[in-house]
Amino acid sequence: MNEKDFALYPYTSGASLHVKDLGISLDRLVTSRAMESARFRGKERVLQAISGEIIKPNLSSSDEKNILLELLSYPFSRILVSCIDDSFLTRRYCLAEAVASYKILKTQELGFLREFALDFEVNADESETGLKLHFTSYIRMASSLKAIEWKLVNRKLDHGNVNVSREEFARLLQELIKDRIAHNLPMPVSNGLVQECEPYIKEVSDALEEQKSNFADSEFESVETDLFPPCITHAIANAQAGVNLAHSMRFAMTAFLLTIGMSVDDIMNLFTASPDFDMEKARYQVEHIAGSSGTNYKPPSCSTMQTYGNCYAPDEMCKKISHPLNYYSRKLWFRKRDAQNIKKEPIAEKTADK
């Protein structure tokens, strides 16, 4: 790999060594006027991640200035993510960086992909249809992918090897990239470092809060989102952060939201951050659950959620109900009751004064 590759894939071991050899200290990266462009690009990377996509620049091997800028922007973006220390931002940033790499990797030659994979301790050989790798490597790479086509039982084994296309291999590498970027994030940062980065942190924090508020401020505001059971709240947070949900959890979340009154478009917006989001496929699935086939599907019970490992952090209310919809309806009843009591309270006080 050359300097251009290091700039495009700054999380590789070669890129790390190259940055170390440059001798640019952390203090210089954060405070030097000469590094201002790298800091601006680092902030831009994080802002783009919040929006959903990090856009990699078109670099030529002779463009030394922009190669260095892109390379140094990566450690600064990690510093910003660490200073803010928000789990939603961390997950979204790691995913966006990995997806940006995937979009480039799937266009690379097989020889480059094989060399690239070695940095992640994955040995692959060329095959007639793309690449082949040992099933143990395949399992490690595909373990977080929930779609059924990635399950090993749905793959043909050839002497212990799994055949994948170039694009599939790049997609598998995306998972390893995401895990590597997430390693040691957030990093420990001093109060002094946070103060130095404050001008950049403010803009990122504002964008982050705006992104988070999109859920509550959308057209389904009449739905009481803060009354959702923990399992649904957790699933929505993961979906918004770009985490792949298991099929059973996607179904449960979608059926729940449809039942309480959200529209198909509202729910579609929740899935747009998914790493493998397919607009046409997702709409078909949501509309199918909504009843386009003639059957209106209801969300599974709590016992079914537990069976599939989708029950998350049950609270005291969870112990009293047997279905996520019961949780929501009870919470809603308590809220209406409390609101009515508040309205009556001034009248009661006035009567007492008399």
C-alpha positions as a LaTeX table, in Angstrom:
\begin{tabular}{lrrr}
\hline
Residue & $x$ (\AA) & $y$ (\AA) & $z$ (\AA) \\
\hline
Met1 & 0.00 & 0.00 & 0.00 \\
Asn2 & 1.20 & 3.52 & $-0.79$ \\
Glu3 & 0.56 & 6.92 & 0.82 \\
Lys4 & $-2.65$ & 7.39 & $-1.15$ \\
Asp5 & $-3.95$ & 4.06 & 0.17 \\
Phe6 & $-3.00$ & 5.10 & 3.71 \\
Ala7 & $-5.12$ & 8.24 & 3.30 \\
Leu8 & $-8.09$ & 6.22 & 2.03 \\
Tyr9 & $-7.72$ & 3.52 & 4.70 \\
Pro10 & $-6.18$ & 5.39 & 7.66 \\
Tyr11 & $-7.04$ & 2.66 & 10.22 \\
Thr12 & $-4.65$ & 0.11 & 8.69 \\
Ser13 & $-1.42$ & $-0.79$ & 10.47 \\
Gly14 & 0.63 & 0.65 & 7.61 \\
Ala15 & $-1.16$ & 3.98 & 7.86 \\
Ser16 & $-0.61$ & 4.10 & 11.63 \\
Leu17 & 3.11 & 3.49 & 11.20 \\
His18 & 3.30 & 6.12 & 8.48 \\
Val19 & 1.65 & 8.75 & 10.71 \\
Lys20 & 4.04 & 7.82 & 13.51 \\
Asp21 & 7.02 & 8.25 & 11.19 \\
Leu22 & 5.80 & 11.75 & 10.27 \\
Gly23 & 6.57 & 12.78 & 13.85 \\
Ile24 & 3.48 & 14.98 & 14.24 \\
Ser25 & 2.57 & 15.13 & 17.92 \\
Leu26 & $-0.97$ & 15.18 & 19.26 \\
Asp27 & $-0.43$ & 18.69 & 20.60 \\
Arg28 & 0.69 & 19.92 & 17.19 \\
Leu29 & $-2.27$ & 18.28 & 15.45 \\
Val30 & $-4.72$ & 19.98 & 17.82 \\
Thr31 & $-3.13$ & 23.43 & 18.20 \\
Ser32 & $-0.85$ & 24.19 & 15.22 \\
Arg33 & $-2.17$ & 26.63 & 12.60 \\
Ala34 & $-0.47$ & 24.47 & 9.97 \\
Met35 & $-2.83$ & 21.62 & 10.94 \\
Glu36 & $-6.01$ & 23.71 & 10.72 \\
Ser37 & $-7.07$ & 22.19 & 7.39 \\
Ala38 & $-6.65$ & 18.68 & 8.78 \\
Arg39 & $-8.76$ & 19.60 & 11.82 \\
Phe40 & $-11.46$ & 21.10 & 9.59 \\
Arg41 & $-11.56$ & 17.92 & 7.50 \\
Gly42 & $-11.64$ & 15.82 & 10.69 \\
Lys43 & $-14.66$ & 17.77 & 11.89 \\
Glu44 & $-16.23$ & 17.38 & 8.46 \\
Arg45 & $-15.79$ & 13.60 & 8.63 \\
Val46 & $-17.73$ & 13.46 & 11.89 \\
Leu47 & $-20.46$ & 15.78 & 10.61 \\
Gln48 & $-20.81$ & 13.66 & 7.48 \\
Ala49 & $-21.03$ & 10.54 & 9.63 \\
Ile50 & $-23.89$ & 12.08 & 11.59 \\
Ser51 & $-25.66$ & 12.88 & 8.32 \\
Gly52 & $-25.14$ & 9.30 & 7.17 \\
Glu53 & $-22.24$ & 9.21 & 4.67 \\
Ile54 & $-18.56$ & 10.14 & 4.77 \\
Ile55 & $-17.50$ & 11.30 & 1.33 \\
Lys56 & $-13.94$ & 10.34 & 0.40 \\
Pro57 & $-12.09$ & 12.81 & $-1.84$ \\
Asn58 & $-10.67$ & 11.88 & $-5.23$ \\
Leu59 & $-6.92$ & 11.67 & $-4.59$ \\
Ser60 & $-4.10$ & 11.30 & $-7.06$ \\
Ser61 & $-0.73$ & 9.87 & $-6.06$ \\
Ser62 & 0.94 & 13.22 & $-6.81$ \\
Asp63 & $-1.44$ & 15.20 & $-4.60$ \\
Glu64 & 0.79 & 15.03 & $-1.53$ \\
Lys65 & $-0.82$ & 17.95 & 0.30 \\
Asn66 & $-4.39$ & 16.53 & 0.20 \\
Ile67 & $-3.15$ & 13.02 & 0.92 \\
Leu68 & $-1.53$ & 14.27 & 4.13 \\
Leu69 & $-4.61$ & 16.32 & 5.01 \\
Glu70 & $-6.91$ & 13.32 & 4.60 \\
Leu71 & $-4.56$ & 11.06 & 6.54 \\
Leu72 & $-4.25$ & 13.41 & 9.52 \\
Ser73 & $-7.96$ & 14.24 & 9.59 \\
Tyr74 & $-8.70$ & 10.69 & 10.73 \\
Pro75 & $-6.96$ & 10.87 & 14.15 \\
Phe76 & $-8.53$ & 14.28 & 14.74 \\
Ser77 & $-12.00$ & 12.95 & 13.97 \\
Arg78 & $-11.40$ & 10.20 & 16.55 \\
Ile79 & $-10.40$ & 12.86 & 19.06 \\
Leu80 & $-13.66$ & 14.74 & 18.47 \\
Val81 & $-15.73$ & 11.58 & 18.85 \\
Ser82 & $-13.88$ & 10.81 & 22.08 \\
Cys83 & $-14.34$ & 14.32 & 23.47 \\
Ile84 & $-18.12$ & 14.15 & 22.92 \\
Asp85 & $-18.26$ & 10.56 & 24.23 \\
Asp86 & $-21.76$ & 9.71 & 23.00 \\
Ser87 & $-22.54$ & 6.06 & 22.23 \\
Phe88 & $-24.89$ & 6.99 & 19.38 \\
Leu89 & $-22.22$ & 9.16 & 17.74 \\
Thr90 & $-19.51$ & 6.53 & 18.25 \\
Arg91 & $-21.55$ & 3.78 & 16.57 \\
Arg92 & $-22.66$ & 6.04 & 13.74 \\
Tyr93 & $-19.13$ & 7.31 & 13.10 \\
Cys94 & $-17.58$ & 3.83 & 13.03 \\
Leu95 & $-20.25$ & 2.60 & 10.65 \\
Ala96 & $-19.93$ & 5.59 & 8.32 \\
Glu97 & $-16.14$ & 5.21 & 8.08 \\
Ala98 & $-16.51$ & 1.49 & 7.34 \\
Val99 & $-19.21$ & 2.02 & 4.69 \\
Ala100 & $-17.10$ & 4.70 & 2.98 \\
Ser101 & $-14.24$ & 2.19 & 2.74 \\
Tyr102 & $-16.56$ & $-0.54$ & 1.45 \\
Lys103 & $-17.67$ & 1.65 & $-1.44$ \\
Ile104 & $-14.06$ & 1.97 & $-2.56$ \\
Leu105 & $-12.99$ & $-1.59$ & $-1.78$ \\
Lys106 & $-15.73$ & $-3.17$ & $-3.90$ \\
Thr107 & $-14.17$ & $-1.50$ & $-6.95$ \\
Gln108 & $-10.60$ & $-2.67$ & $-6.23$ \\
Glu109 & $-8.76$ & $-5.50$ & $-7.94$ \\
Leu110 & $-8.78$ & $-8.91$ & $-6.28$ \\
Gly111 & $-5.05$ & $-8.74$ & $-5.63$ \\
Phe112 & $-5.45$ & $-5.51$ & $-3.66$ \\
Leu113 & $-8.31$ & $-6.99$ & $-1.65$ \\
Arg114 & $-6.18$ & $-10.01$ & $-0.74$ \\
Glu115 & $-3.34$ & $-7.76$ & 0.43 \\
Phe116 & $-5.75$ & $-5.52$ & 2.31 \\
Ala117 & $-7.33$ & $-8.49$ & 4.09 \\
Leu118 & $-3.95$ & $-9.67$ & 5.39 \\
Asp119 & $-3.88$ & $-6.59$ & 7.63 \\
Phe120 & $-6.92$ & $-8.13$ & 9.36 \\
Glu121 & $-5.34$ & $-11.61$ & 9.49 \\
Val122 & $-7.59$ & $-12.95$ & 6.74 \\
Asn123 & $-6.07$ & $-15.13$ & 4.04 \\
Ala124 & $-8.01$ & $-15.29$ & 0.79 \\
Asp125 & $-7.26$ & $-16.83$ & $-2.60$ \\
Glu126 & $-8.69$ & $-16.04$ & $-5.98$ \\
Ser127 & $-11.39$ & $-18.34$ & $-7.34$ \\
Glu128 & $-13.41$ & $-18.58$ & $-10.51$ \\
Thr129 & $-16.16$ & $-16.40$ & $-9.09$ \\
Gly130 & $-14.10$ & $-14.05$ & $-6.93$ \\
Leu131 & $-12.32$ & $-15.06$ & $-3.75$ \\
Lys132 & $-12.36$ & $-18.00$ & $-1.38$ \\
Leu133 & $-11.50$ & $-18.04$ & 2.31 \\
His134 & $-11.54$ & $-20.60$ & 5.09 \\
Phe135 & $-14.90$ & $-20.99$ & 6.77 \\
Thr136 & $-13.45$ & $-19.95$ & 10.15 \\
Ser137 & $-12.46$ & $-16.58$ & 8.66 \\
Tyr138 & $-15.85$ & $-16.31$ & 7.01 \\
Ile139 & $-17.64$ & $-16.91$ & 10.32 \\
Arg140 & $-15.53$ & $-14.25$ & 12.04 \\
Met141 & $-16.28$ & $-11.72$ & 9.32 \\
Ala142 & $-19.99$ & $-12.49$ & 8.89 \\
Ser143 & $-20.95$ & $-13.02$ & 12.54 \\
Ser144 & $-22.62$ & $-9.60$ & 12.88 \\
Leu145 & $-24.53$ & $-9.80$ & 9.59 \\
Lys146 & $-28.15$ & $-10.73$ & 10.25 \\
Ala147 & $-29.50$ & $-11.33$ & 6.73 \\
Ile148 & $-30.14$ & $-15.00$ & 6.03 \\
Glu149 & $-27.94$ & $-15.09$ & 2.92 \\
Trp150 & $-24.86$ & $-14.58$ & 5.11 \\
Lys151 & $-25.49$ & $-17.64$ & 7.27 \\
Leu152 & $-22.86$ & $-20.32$ & 6.76 \\
Val153 & $-25.53$ & $-22.99$ & 6.24 \\
Asn154 & $-26.61$ & $-21.10$ & 3.12 \\
Arg155 & $-23.09$ & $-21.11$ & 1.68 \\
Lys156 & $-21.51$ & $-23.90$ & $-0.32$ \\
Leu157 & $-18.33$ & $-25.26$ & 1.26 \\
Asp158 & $-15.48$ & $-26.44$ & $-0.94$ \\
His159 & $-12.79$ & $-28.28$ & 1.07 \\
Gly160 & $-13.48$ & $-26.00$ & 4.03 \\
Asn161 & $-13.50$ & $-22.81$ & 1.97 \\
Val162 & $-16.33$ & $-20.38$ & 1.26 \\
Asn163 & $-16.57$ & $-18.70$ & $-2.14$ \\
Val164 & $-17.60$ & $-15.04$ & $-2.23$ \\
Ser165 & $-17.79$ & $-12.40$ & $-4.93$ \\
Arg166 & $-15.55$ & $-9.35$ & $-4.88$ \\
Glu167 & $-18.40$ & $-7.17$ & $-3.62$ \\
Glu168 & $-19.34$ & $-9.70$ & $-0.94$ \\
Phe169 & $-15.74$ & $-9.86$ & 0.25 \\
Ala170 & $-15.62$ & $-6.06$ & 0.47 \\
Arg171 & $-18.85$ & $-6.16$ & 2.49 \\
Leu172 & $-17.32$ & $-8.69$ & 4.88 \\
Leu173 & $-14.25$ & $-6.50$ & 5.23 \\
Gln174 & $-16.56$ & $-3.61$ & 6.16 \\
Glu175 & $-17.45$ & $-5.44$ & 9.37 \\
Leu176 & $-13.80$ & $-5.91$ & 10.33 \\
Ile177 & $-13.08$ & $-2.27$ & 9.53 \\
Lys178 & $-15.97$ & $-1.11$ & 11.70 \\
Asp179 & $-14.74$ & $-3.23$ & 14.62 \\
Arg180 & $-11.18$ & $-1.93$ & 14.29 \\
Ile181 & $-12.28$ & 1.71 & 14.18 \\
Ala182 & $-14.50$ & 1.11 & 17.21 \\
His183 & $-11.56$ & $-0.34$ & 19.14 \\
Asn184 & $-10.47$ & 2.10 & 21.89 \\
Leu185 & $-13.28$ & 4.53 & 21.06 \\
Pro186 & $-13.90$ & 6.68 & 22.91 \\
Met187 & $-10.26$ & 7.26 & 23.80 \\
Pro188 & $-9.32$ & 8.84 & 27.13 \\
Val189 & $-9.01$ & 12.61 & 26.66 \\
Ser190 & $-7.84$ & 15.25 & 29.11 \\
Asn191 & $-9.84$ & 18.31 & 30.08 \\
Gly192 & $-7.21$ & 20.43 & 28.38 \\
Leu193 & $-7.66$ & 18.56 & 25.11 \\
Val194 & $-11.43$ & 18.99 & 25.30 \\
Gln195 & $-10.97$ & 22.74 & 25.82 \\
Glu196 & $-8.64$ & 23.00 & 22.80 \\
Cys197 & $-11.21$ & 21.20 & 20.64 \\
Glu198 & $-14.22$ & 23.14 & 21.94 \\
Pro199 & $-14.74$ & 25.23 & 18.77 \\
Tyr200 & $-15.08$ & 22.02 & 16.75 \\
Ile201 & $-17.02$ & 20.11 & 19.41 \\
Lys202 & $-19.80$ & 22.73 & 19.54 \\
Glu203 & $-20.73$ & 22.35 & 15.87 \\
Val204 & $-20.61$ & 18.55 & 16.03 \\
Ser205 & $-22.67$ & 18.42 & 19.22 \\
Asp206 & $-25.33$ & 20.68 & 17.71 \\
Ala207 & $-25.57$ & 18.49 & 14.61 \\
Leu208 & $-25.76$ & 15.38 & 16.78 \\
Glu209 & $-28.62$ & 16.73 & 18.88 \\
Glu210 & $-30.50$ & 17.79 & 15.76 \\
Gln211 & $-30.12$ & 14.29 & 14.31 \\
Lys212 & $-31.34$ & 12.71 & 17.53 \\
Ser213 & $-34.34$ & 15.04 & 17.67 \\
Asn214 & $-35.45$ & 14.02 & 14.18 \\
Phe215 & $-37.11$ & 10.97 & 15.67 \\
Ala216 & $-39.19$ & 12.91 & 18.18 \\
Asp217 & $-39.92$ & 15.80 & 15.81 \\
Ser218 & $-41.18$ & 13.76 & 12.85 \\
Glu219 & $-44.77$ & 13.61 & 11.69 \\
Phe220 & $-45.71$ & 10.89 & 14.18 \\
Glu221 & $-45.28$ & 13.26 & 17.12 \\
Ser222 & $-48.75$ & 12.32 & 18.39 \\
Val223 & $-47.35$ & 8.90 & 19.25 \\
Glu224 & $-45.88$ & 8.98 & 22.76 \\
Thr225 & $-42.34$ & 7.84 & 21.96 \\
Asp226 & $-41.13$ & 8.18 & 25.54 \\
Leu227 & $-43.63$ & 5.55 & 26.66 \\
Phe228 & $-42.21$ & 2.74 & 24.54 \\
Pro229 & $-41.08$ & $-0.44$ & 26.32 \\
Pro230 & $-37.29$ & $-0.82$ & 26.75 \\
Cys231 & $-37.02$ & $-3.44$ & 23.98 \\
Ile232 & $-38.55$ & $-1.14$ & 21.36 \\
Thr233 & $-36.62$ & 1.93 & 22.54 \\
His234 & $-33.37$ & $-0.05$ & 22.34 \\
Ala235 & $-34.20$ & $-1.37$ & 18.85 \\
Ile236 & $-34.99$ & 2.13 & 17.57 \\
Ala237 & $-31.77$ & 3.54 & 19.03 \\
Asn238 & $-29.76$ & 0.80 & 17.34 \\
Ala239 & $-31.56$ & 1.25 & 14.03 \\
Gln240 & $-30.90$ & 5.00 & 14.11 \\
Ala241 & $-27.23$ & 4.38 & 14.95 \\
Gly242 & $-26.85$ & 2.01 & 12.00 \\
Val243 & $-26.69$ & $-1.26$ & 13.92 \\
Asn244 & $-27.92$ & $-4.33$ & 12.05 \\
Leu245 & $-31.04$ & $-5.63$ & 13.78 \\
Ala246 & $-31.91$ & $-9.32$ & 13.77 \\
His247 & $-34.83$ & $-10.15$ & 11.47 \\
Ser248 & $-37.02$ & $-11.05$ & 14.45 \\
Met249 & $-36.31$ & $-7.69$ & 16.11 \\
Arg250 & $-36.96$ & $-5.74$ & 12.90 \\
Phe251 & $-40.32$ & $-7.47$ & 12.60 \\
Ala252 & $-41.22$ & $-6.88$ & 16.26 \\
Met253 & $-40.27$ & $-3.20$ & 16.11 \\
Thr254 & $-42.08$ & $-2.59$ & 12.82 \\
Ala255 & $-45.25$ & $-4.40$ & 13.90 \\
Phe256 & $-45.29$ & $-2.51$ & 17.21 \\
Leu257 & $-44.87$ & 0.91 & 15.58 \\
Leu258 & $-47.51$ & 0.21 & 12.93 \\
Thr259 & $-49.99$ & $-0.97$ & 15.56 \\
Ile260 & $-49.70$ & 2.20 & 17.65 \\
Gly261 & $-50.24$ & 4.41 & 14.63 \\
Met262 & $-46.99$ & 5.18 & 12.85 \\
Ser263 & $-47.04$ & 5.31 & 9.06 \\
Val264 & $-44.99$ & 3.23 & 6.66 \\
Asp265 & $-42.93$ & 6.30 & 5.69 \\
Asp266 & $-42.21$ & 7.14 & 9.33 \\
Ile267 & $-40.88$ & 3.64 & 9.94 \\
Met268 & $-38.88$ & 3.64 & 6.71 \\
Asn269 & $-37.03$ & 6.70 & 7.99 \\
Leu270 & $-35.82$ & 4.71 & 10.98 \\
Phe271 & $-34.10$ & 2.13 & 8.80 \\
Thr272 & $-32.22$ & 4.46 & 6.46 \\
Ala273 & $-29.06$ & 4.27 & 8.60 \\
Ser274 & $-28.87$ & 0.48 & 8.25 \\
Pro275 & $-25.60$ & $-0.69$ & 6.65 \\
Asp276 & $-27.49$ & $-2.77$ & 4.07 \\
Phe277 & $-30.49$ & $-0.51$ & 3.60 \\
Asp278 & $-32.40$ & $-1.26$ & 0.39 \\
Met279 & $-35.25$ & 1.21 & $-0.10$ \\
Glu280 & $-37.37$ & $-1.03$ & $-2.33$ \\
Lys281 & $-36.88$ & $-4.17$ & $-0.25$ \\
Ala282 & $-37.45$ & $-2.38$ & 3.05 \\
Arg283 & $-40.66$ & $-0.73$ & 1.83 \\
Tyr284 & $-42.01$ & $-4.05$ & 0.62 \\
Gln285 & $-41.32$ & $-5.65$ & 4.01 \\
Val286 & $-42.84$ & $-2.81$ & 6.03 \\
Glu287 & $-45.93$ & $-2.64$ & 3.80 \\
His288 & $-46.30$ & $-6.42$ & 4.04 \\
Ile289 & $-46.32$ & $-6.24$ & 7.84 \\
Ala290 & $-48.75$ & $-3.32$ & 7.58 \\
Gly291 & $-51.23$ & $-5.56$ & 5.77 \\
Ser292 & $-50.66$ & $-5.11$ & 2.04 \\
Ser293 & $-51.07$ & $-8.89$ & 1.61 \\
Gly294 & $-54.38$ & $-8.90$ & 3.47 \\
Thr295 & $-52.94$ & $-9.91$ & 6.83 \\
Asn296 & $-52.27$ & $-7.38$ & 9.58 \\
Tyr297 & $-49.37$ & $-8.64$ & 11.67 \\
Lys298 & $-49.22$ & $-7.94$ & 15.39 \\
Pro299 & $-46.02$ & $-7.63$ & 17.42 \\
Pro300 & $-44.90$ & $-10.73$ & 19.33 \\
Ser301 & $-45.55$ & $-11.21$ & 23.04 \\
Cys302 & $-42.94$ & $-10.70$ & 25.73 \\
Ser303 & $-42.35$ & $-14.46$ & 26.00 \\
Thr304 & $-41.63$ & $-14.64$ & 22.25 \\
Met305 & $-39.32$ & $-11.63$ & 22.53 \\
Gln306 & $-37.43$ & $-13.44$ & 25.28 \\
Thr307 & $-37.22$ & $-16.64$ & 23.21 \\
Tyr308 & $-35.53$ & $-14.76$ & 20.35 \\
Gly309 & $-33.25$ & $-12.81$ & 22.68 \\
Asn310 & $-34.98$ & $-9.49$ & 21.94 \\
Cys311 & $-36.04$ & $-8.63$ & 25.50 \\
Tyr312 & $-33.79$ & $-5.79$ & 26.66 \\
Ala313 & $-33.35$ & $-4.30$ & 30.14 \\
Pro314 & $-36.86$ & $-5.05$ & 31.49 \\
Asp315 & $-38.05$ & $-2.55$ & 34.09 \\
Glu316 & $-40.68$ & $-2.77$ & 36.84 \\
Met317 & $-43.54$ & $-2.27$ & 34.40 \\
Cys318 & $-42.27$ & $-5.16$ & 32.28 \\
Lys319 & $-42.78$ & $-7.51$ & 35.23 \\
Lys320 & $-46.49$ & $-6.68$ & 35.27 \\
Ile321 & $-47.33$ & $-7.17$ & 31.59 \\
Ser322 & $-47.07$ & $-9.94$ & 29.01 \\
His323 & $-46.97$ & $-7.93$ & 25.78 \\
Pro324 & $-45.13$ & $-4.78$ & 24.59 \\
Leu325 & $-48.45$ & $-3.23$ & 23.58 \\
Asn326 & $-49.72$ & $-3.66$ & 27.15 \\
Tyr327 & $-46.65$ & $-1.78$ & 28.38 \\
Tyr328 & $-47.41$ & 1.13 & 26.06 \\
Ser329 & $-51.16$ & 1.21 & 26.82 \\
Arg330 & $-50.57$ & 1.17 & 30.60 \\
Lys331 & $-47.98$ & 3.94 & 30.43 \\
Leu332 & $-50.36$ & 5.94 & 28.24 \\
Trp333 & $-53.21$ & 5.43 & 30.73 \\
Phe334 & $-51.04$ & 6.58 & 33.63 \\
Arg335 & $-50.02$ & 9.69 & 31.69 \\
Lys336 & $-53.62$ & 10.61 & 30.88 \\
Arg337 & $-54.66$ & 10.00 & 34.48 \\
Asp338 & $-51.87$ & 12.22 & 35.80 \\
Ala339 & $-52.74$ & 14.94 & 33.29 \\
Gln340 & $-56.37$ & 14.91 & 34.43 \\
Asn341 & $-55.33$ & 15.14 & 38.09 \\
Ile342 & $-53.17$ & 18.15 & 37.33 \\
Lys343 & $-56.09$ & 19.89 & 35.65 \\
Lys344 & $-58.33$ & 19.24 & 38.66 \\
Glu345 & $-55.75$ & 20.33 & 41.22 \\
Pro346 & $-56.24$ & 24.14 & 41.01 \\
Ile347 & $-60.01$ & 23.72 & 41.50 \\
Ala348 & $-59.44$ & 21.59 & 44.60 \\
Glu349 & $-57.08$ & 24.18 & 46.03 \\
Lys350 & $-59.55$ & 26.98 & 45.38 \\
Thr351 & $-62.32$ & 25.04 & 47.15 \\
Ala352 & $-60.05$ & 24.48 & 50.14 \\
Asp353 & $-59.31$ & 28.21 & 50.32 \\
Lys354 & $-63.02$ & 28.91 & 50.70 \\
\hline
\end{tabular}
